[in-house]
C-alpha cells in the first residue's frame, strides 16, 4: 500500500507501537493481515506481520477492528458454504427429476 509506505517513512524504527500514526498504518494493512496475506515490509525493511501483531497487542481499538474483520470474513465464508450446498442440492434434485421424467 502506497499510503503505508508514505506514512512509515516518517516513523523511526523505535516508534511506539500504540500511537495514532501507527494506528493509521496498521489499519491500512488489516485486510491483508486478517486474510493471512500480509507479506510486505516497511521502508526500514522490517516485516509487517510482527509489527501489526505487536500493535494489536497494545491497541484495543485496532484489535476490535481486526476482530470485526475476522468475524465478517467468517460470516461471508459461512454464507458461501451454504450457497454451495444449496446449489449442489438443486443440481441433485434436477438430475433426479430428469431421471424420473425420462423413465418410460
SELO-937494 format. One record per residue (C-alpha): z, x, y; residue in one letter. Coordinates in steps of 0.5 Angstrom, whole numbers. Example, Ala and Ser with C-alpha at 12.3 -4.5 7.8 and 13.67 -1.06 7.14 Angstrom:
BEGIN
       Z       X       Y   residu
      16      25      -9        A
      14      27      -2        S
end
This chain:
BEGIN
       Z       X       Y   residu
       0       0       0        X
      -2       3       7        X
       4       0      10        X
       9       3       6        X
       6      10       7        X
       5       9      14        X
      13       7      15        X
      15      12      10        X
      12      18      14        X
      18      16      19        X
      24      17      14        X
      27      23      12        X
      27      25       4        X
      35      24       5        X
      35      17       9        X
      40      12       7        X
      38       7       1        X
      40       1       5        X
      37       0      12        X
      32      -5      15        X
      27       0      15        X
      28       2       7        X
      28      -6       6        X
      21      -7       9        X
      19      -1       5        X
      22      -4      -2        X
      20     -11       0        X
      12      -8       0        X
      13      -6      -7        X
      17     -11     -10        X
      11     -15     -13        X
       9      -9     -17        X
      16      -7     -18        X
      17     -13     -22        X
      11     -13     -25        X
      12      -6     -28        X
       6      -3     -25        X
       9       1     -19        X
       7       8     -21        X
       6      10     -13        X
       9      16     -10        X
      12      16      -3        X
       9      21       2        X
      14      26       0        X
      11      26      -7        X
      18      22      -9        X
      16      17     -15        X
      18      10     -12        X
      21       7     -18        X
      27      10     -18        X
      27       9     -10        X
      26       2     -11        X
      32       2     -16        X
      37       6     -12        X
      35       1      -6        X
      36      -5     -10        X
      43      -3     -13        X
      46      -3      -6        X
      42      -8      -2        X
      44     -16      -4        X
      38     -19       0        X
      33     -15      -3        X
      36     -16     -10        X
      36     -23      -9        X
      28     -23      -7        X
      27     -19     -14        X
      31     -24     -18        X
      27     -29     -15        X
      20     -26     -16        X
      22     -25     -23        X
      24     -32     -24        X
      18     -34     -21        X
      14     -30     -26        X
      18     -32     -32        X
      16     -39     -30        X
       9     -38     -29        X
       9     -35     -36        X
      12     -41     -39        X
       7     -46     -36        X
       1     -41     -38        X
       4     -41     -45        X
       5     -49     -45        X
      -2     -50     -42        X
      -5     -45     -48        X
      -1     -50     -53        X
      -4     -56     -50        X
     -11     -53     -51        X
     -10     -51     -58        X
      -7     -58     -60        X
     -13     -61     -56        X
     -18     -57     -60        X
     -15     -58     -66        X
     -15     -66     -65        X
     -22     -65     -63        X
     -24     -62     -69        X
     -20     -67     -74        X
     -24     -73     -70        X
     -30     -69     -71        X
     -29     -68     -79        X
     -27     -76     -79        X
     -33     -78     -76        X
     -38     -74     -79        X
     -35     -76     -86        X
     -39     -81     -90        X
end
